[in-house]
Amino acid sequence: MLDSLVADFPEHRPRPVQAPLALEGIRIVDFTHFIAGPFATMILADMGAEVIKIEAPGGGDDFRQYPPFNQELGLAAPFVWSNRNKRSIALDLKSEPGLALARELIAKADVVVENFSSGVMRRFGLDYETCRRDNPRLIYCAISAYGREGRFADRLGFDPIAQAESGFISMNGYADREGVRALSPVMDISTAMMASNAILGAIVSRQRTGTGQAVEVALFDNAVLMTGYATLQHLFTGEEPTRHGNTSPDTCPSGAFRAQDRTFYINCGSNKIFQRLAAQVLDRPDLAADPDYATGPDRTRRRGALFAILNEAFAQQPWAYWQARMRDAGVPCGLVRTVGEAIRSEEAGERQLVTRVPHSTGTGWVPNVALPIRYSATPLADPAPAPLVGQHTREILGDVLGYDPDDIDRMAAHGAFGNVGTRSPTAGIA
């Protein structure tokens, strides 16, 4: 399937050679795995931070095992998506030499990010209170399921559980059946965004105060926020949100409609947009002026009748006809696309959202999905593909900690990198 990259997507366009990076000079030691933590550190890596990903020898981050796995690249698609622009070092934290190296890296770091189960970093002696003694400027971000303190600190959590317990699932789907989860890991991704924002705020604070601090982001806390303004609507009315499928409880008409050939979505978020839809798109000035449809609440009460009018009209012409008219009239609309259609769309191509970059082994191309951030003065770093487990172990120990090859060989003999003799030359201490 990756053979189609050349035909479907452009090669990444390099950033200007002399342009600085927003987080140049910031070093992050990354103990995270799965999605929320790695995606947070990837955002910061794209901004120019040096991210050193510490992984267990052998298998590394469990997210490496998520399908599909590409044998030629030696990487899985989900891991590639969330770990670009990082270097990987394989350390056995259960060995004293490996743990000592982790402490040395933390002492030279600006930021530590971890999302282990509560208590793990403390058992290793790598908790914030311990680490700050040697590095008072350290910013230490912990990403957890329900917080690091309190009665629920021991609970494990993944994205679907957060969707369920926050009320998010109860809001989504159709009224005549159980609520449904979002297939995209929206809670992990938004938690990652919160964590990266929190770290950036702590970096700015350190510039003023000279000292670091502990930062905490909990998946459940973020999931409650992700239910949006439904929380305040409930508190104002006492009513629980109900499932509306593809329609909206707040705006009308908003939903999916069918042209002759394709399904598309419109969202009339104001009276003026509805009036433009009726008068300019449908050529129905009478509908635009009808007092029965004058306000949002009026249209919501008569949603069934209004949708019948719209469906009958839209079925008369293909999508291209309606798209042109709605764009001219300023009515928000869009095709209901598949993922494959979306990434190959003209809009995605215009923004170069998906590109291809050479794999570090030189064996082919790796797809890259860009962050939705555009800086005029400090453009994001050019994407380097996600690393193999321990790909940069020797490089990091030499560049960052100043060890020579003989020192690294002695550490390997003492188990700092696990049982390297059982692994391929590209893993562990390559």
Stockholm file with secondary structure:
# STOCKHOLM 1.0

chainA/1-430         MLDSLVADFPEHRPRPVQAPLALEGIRIVDFTHFIAGPFATMILADMGAEVIKIEAPGGGDDFRQYPPFNQELGLAAPFVWSNRNKRSIALDLKSEPGLALARELIAKADVVVENFSSGVMRRFGLDYETCRRDNPRLIYCAISAYGREGRFADRLGFDPIAQAESGFISMNGYADREGVRALSPVMDISTAMMASNAILGAIVSRQRTGTGQAVEVALFDNAVLMTGYATLQHLFTGEEPTRHGNTSPDTCPSGAFRAQDRTFYINCGSNKIFQRLAAQVLDRPDLAADPDYATGPDRTRRRGALFAILNEAFAQQPWAYWQARMRDAGVPCGLVRTVGEAIRSEEAGERQLVTRVPHSTGTGWVPNVALPIRYSATPLADPAPAPLVGQHTREILGDVLGYDPDDIDRMAAHGAFGNVGTRSPTAGIA
#=GR chainA/1-430 SS CGGGHHHHSCBCCCCCTTCCCTTTTCEEEEECCTTHHHHHHHHHHHTTCEEEEEECTTTCSGGGGSSCEETTTTEEHHHHHHCTTEEEEECCTTSHHHHHHHHHHHHTCSEEEECCCTTHHHHTTCSHHHHHHHCTTCEEEEEESSCSSSTTTTCCCCHHHHHHHTTHHHHSSCTTSCCCCCSSCHHHHHHHHHHHHHHHHHHHHHHHHSCCCEEEEEHHHHHHHTTTTHHHHHHHHCCCCCCCTTSCSSSSSEEEEECSSCEEEEECCSHHHHHHIIIIISCCHHHHHCGGGSSHHHHHHTHHHHHHHHHHHHTTSCHHHHHHHHHHHTCCEEECCCHHHHHTSHHHHHHTCEEEEECTTSSSEEEEECCSCCCSSSCCCCCCCCCCTTTTHHHHHHHTTCCCHHHHHHHHHTTTTCCGGGSCTTSSCC
#=GC SS_cons         CGGGHHHHSCBCCCCCTTCCCTTTTCEEEEECCTTHHHHHHHHHHHTTCEEEEEECTTTCSGGGGSSCEETTTTEEHHHHHHCTTEEEEECCTTSHHHHHHHHHHHHTCSEEEECCCTTHHHHTTCSHHHHHHHCTTCEEEEEESSCSSSTTTTCCCCHHHHHHHTTHHHHSSCTTSCCCCCSSCHHHHHHHHHHHHHHHHHHHHHHHHSCCCEEEEEHHHHHHHTTTTHHHHHHHHCCCCCCCTTSCSSSSSEEEEECSSCEEEEECCSHHHHHHIIIIISCCHHHHHCGGGSSHHHHHHTHHHHHHHHHHHHTTSCHHHHHHHHHHHTCCEEECCCHHHHHTSHHHHHHTCEEEEECTTSSSEEEEECCSCCCSSSCCCCCCCCCCTTTTHHHHHHHTTCCCHHHHHHHHHTTTTCCGGGSCTTSSCC
//
